[in-house]
Amino acid sequence: MQEAIVIGGGVIGLTSAWWLLEAGFKVTLLERDAVGMAASYRNGGQLSYRYVAPLADAGVPFKAMQWLFQENGPLRFRPEADLRQWRWLARFVANCNSADNARTTAKLLELGELSRRAMAELAPVLPLDAFDWRDAGKMVVYRSQSAFKAAVARPDADGTRQVLSGAECAVREPALAAVAPLLAGGIFNQGEAVADCYAFCAALAARLAAHPRFQGSVRADVHRIVEDGGAITGVDTSAGRFKADHYVLAAGIDSRDLAAAVGIYLPLYPLKGYSLTAPIRPGDCAPAISITDFERKVLYARIGDALRVAAMVDMVGADTTLDPKRVANLTRQVRATMPHAADYERISAWAGLRPATPDSAPIIGATGYPNLWLNVGQGPLGFTFACGSAKLLAGAVKGDAPPFKLDGLTLR
Ligand SMILES: Cc1cc2nc3c(=O)[nH]c(=O)nc-3n(C[C@H](O)[C@H](O)[C@H](O)COP(=O)(O)OP(=O)(O)OC[C@H]3O[C@@H](n4cnc5c(N)ncnc54)[C@H](O)[C@@H]3O)c2cc1C
């Protein structure tokens, strides 16, 4: 029986480990911290299988310039003396056109659908209520007529969306009552879900531990992937050297440095985002549906008995410190949009790094080394794409034919 080592115990590493076990491998997981404590910890909780459009699109560079000059805008940029930032930006701008956006969207929709089915496959072994999974449906609300009209004009892939006026948005989701007069309209889709990503990671880690082929989750900081004669021969860690037949790199944004040391350039950049979590009290008017406030790029989801809000893209390097101004600004926006949704006196803030590629498509599968595999770059939708990405990864390591063409989702 072949053995695999997975580097990284975030949502991507944990799901990779699960599907490798299911594919018949023995698996060891190496994680330097507790599982699920990095980008997967307090993300927006959206399992947004159909709302997958890449960040890069026609007109985005122009919009981004406007946001940069807004005090409370969703984007921040701090130039770094690091070529990787500029190289990523150049590739991002090159992807800002309708043709690339449409091509990548089509690929991400396939990955989204695979992820939805793969998550459902997990249900018998991982009860959905263990991680507050809810089939909430998603409403994207638009404040400007132009953005609303453009969204309505886009084709409706499966004919199930509902187009709503601002007033209808508030009827469908009473938590929007305060802001309804300011809305041009909204689009509601059934079938999108929300869940607690950290609770998912913790539950999956416990389930892995009970799997007969699981060799263990080791608290180890991987310092170096060791290459010899064109293949990977081990990984050097704070807990010594580990060896296996296959090595899967799923270490979020840190995959970048580990790969670079064996000559692989990964086009990843840490897009910093913020989340707020506030407890919901009896009588609060929290949203049942998950909401995206389109122009402000703010996501709202009810996760268990808390309101989770996620927002902002800060290009400031791999820095997770909380900027009090950003937190105060987001809190103000949330209070104004949903004044009675939760106990805002007890908000807790968090920031994490989305491991993002310039075209928003993850990188899954083979490298130039026959036994080094990648599962990285899920960016703003890592929770959504985790199960599908892991299935593709495990299939690639096993040598199975993929369920759809992977062009656009590989290192090439
Ligand atoms: C504010 C915010 C909101 C978001 N909202 C959503 C959302 O609503 N829906 C959605 O689908 N996605 C969302 N995301 C994106 C999602 O959280 C990420 O894409 C996902 O968590 C990435 O998972 P990962 O496993 O690749 O990385 P991580 O969770 O960062 O895990 C990587 C792991 O590797 C470990 N590691 C790193 N280097 C080493 C090493 N050298 N040795 C050992 N271990 C190592 C780290 O400790 C870490 O545990 C959001 C992200 C942010 C920041």
The ligand as a Tripos MOL2 file, in Angstrom:
@<TRIPOS>MOLECULE
LIG
   53    58     1     0     0
SMALL
NO_CHARGES

@<TRIPOS>ATOM
      1 C1        -11.8720   36.9090    5.5610 C.3       1 LIG1
      2 C2        -11.9870   35.6320    4.7830 C.ar      1 LIG1
      3 C3        -13.2500   35.1870    4.4150 C.ar      1 LIG1
      4 C4        -13.3820   34.0210    3.6650 C.ar      1 LIG1
      5 N1        -14.6370   33.5760    3.3700 N.ar      1 LIG1
      6 C5        -14.7880   32.4040    2.6870 C.ar      1 LIG1
      7 C6        -16.0910   31.9100    2.4160 C.ar      1 LIG1
      8 O1        -17.0980   32.4870    2.8240 O.2       1 LIG1
      9 N2        -16.2030   30.7700    1.6880 N.ar      1 LIG1
     10 C7        -15.1070   30.1010    1.2230 C.ar      1 LIG1
     11 O2        -15.2690   29.1060    0.5170 O.2       1 LIG1
     12 N3        -13.8520   30.5450    1.4880 N.ar      1 LIG1
     13 C8        -13.6740   31.6680    2.2060 C.ar      1 LIG1
     14 N4        -12.4200   32.1470    2.4810 N.ar      1 LIG1
     15 C9        -11.2580   31.4440    1.9090 C.3       1 LIG1
     16 C10       -10.8660   30.2150    2.7100 C.3       1 LIG1
     17 O3        -10.8840   30.5030    4.0880 O.3       1 LIG1
     18 C11        -9.4430   29.7790    2.2840 C.3       1 LIG1
     19 O4         -9.3870   29.6350    0.8820 O.3       1 LIG1
     20 C12        -9.0860   28.4380    2.8930 C.3       1 LIG1
     21 O5         -9.2240   28.4870    4.2890 O.3       1 LIG1
     22 C13        -7.6570   28.0510    2.5250 C.3       1 LIG1
     23 O6         -7.4240   26.8180    3.1330 O.3       1 LIG1
     24 P1         -5.9500   26.1980    3.1340 P.3       1 LIG1
     25 O7         -6.0630   24.8950    3.8140 O.co2     1 LIG1
     26 O8         -5.3920   26.2680    1.7590 O.co2     1 LIG1
     27 O9         -5.0830   27.2310    3.9850 O.3       1 LIG1
     28 P2         -4.9900   27.4150    5.5570 P.3       1 LIG1
     29 O10        -6.3080   27.2920    6.2020 O.co2     1 LIG1
     30 O11        -4.2180   28.6560    5.7670 O.co2     1 LIG1
     31 O12        -4.1610   26.1570    6.0060 O.3       1 LIG1
     32 C14        -2.7970   25.9940    5.7290 C.3       1 LIG1
     33 C15        -2.2240   25.2330    6.8800 C.3       1 LIG1
     34 O13        -0.8860   24.8750    6.5810 O.3       1 LIG1
     35 C16        -0.1310   25.0110    7.7540 C.3       1 LIG1
     36 N5          1.2630   25.2130    7.3610 N.ar      1 LIG1
     37 C17         1.7640   26.2370    6.6410 C.ar      1 LIG1
     38 N6          3.0870   26.0860    6.4730 N.ar      1 LIG1
     39 C18         3.4210   24.9510    7.1180 C.ar      1 LIG1
     40 C19         4.6450   24.2870    7.3090 C.ar      1 LIG1
     41 N7          5.7790   24.7810    6.8140 N.pl3     1 LIG1
     42 N8          4.6500   23.1510    8.0360 N.ar      1 LIG1
     43 C20         3.5070   22.6360    8.5600 C.ar      1 LIG1
     44 N9          2.3030   23.2360    8.3940 N.ar      1 LIG1
     45 C21         2.2740   24.3800    7.6810 C.ar      1 LIG1
     46 C22        -0.7050   26.2350    8.4400 C.3       1 LIG1
     47 O14        -0.4130   26.2440    9.8210 O.3       1 LIG1
     48 C23        -2.1840   26.0630    8.1490 C.3       1 LIG1
     49 O15        -2.8580   25.3670    9.1840 O.3       1 LIG1
     50 C24       -12.2350   33.2970    3.2510 C.ar      1 LIG1
     51 C25       -10.9740   33.7230    3.6570 C.ar      1 LIG1
     52 C26       -10.8400   34.8730    4.4200 C.ar      1 LIG1
     53 C27        -9.4730   35.3020    4.8450 C.3       1 LIG1
@<TRIPOS>BOND
     1     1     2 1
     2     2     3 ar
     3     2    52 ar
     4     3     4 ar
     5     4     5 ar
     6     4    50 ar
     7     5     6 ar
     8     6     7 ar
     9     6    13 1
    10     7     8 2
    11     7     9 ar
    12     9    10 ar
    13    10    11 2
    14    10    12 ar
    15    12    13 ar
    16    13    14 ar
    17    14    15 1
    18    14    50 ar
    19    15    16 1
    20    16    17 1
    21    16    18 1
    22    18    19 1
    23    18    20 1
    24    20    21 1
    25    20    22 1
    26    22    23 1
    27    23    24 1
    28    24    25 2
    29    24    26 1
    30    24    27 1
    31    27    28 1
    32    28    29 2
    33    28    30 1
    34    28    31 1
    35    31    32 1
    36    32    33 1
    37    33    34 1
    38    33    48 1
    39    34    35 1
    40    35    36 1
    41    35    46 1
    42    36    37 ar
    43    36    45 ar
    44    37    38 ar
    45    38    39 ar
    46    39    40 ar
    47    39    45 ar
    48    40    41 1
    49    40    42 ar
    50    42    43 ar
    51    43    44 ar
    52    44    45 ar
    53    46    47 1
    54    46    48 1
    55    48    49 1
    56    50    51 ar
    57    51    52 ar
    58    52    53 1
@<TRIPOS>SUBSTRUCTURE
     1 LIG1         1 GROUP 0 **** ****
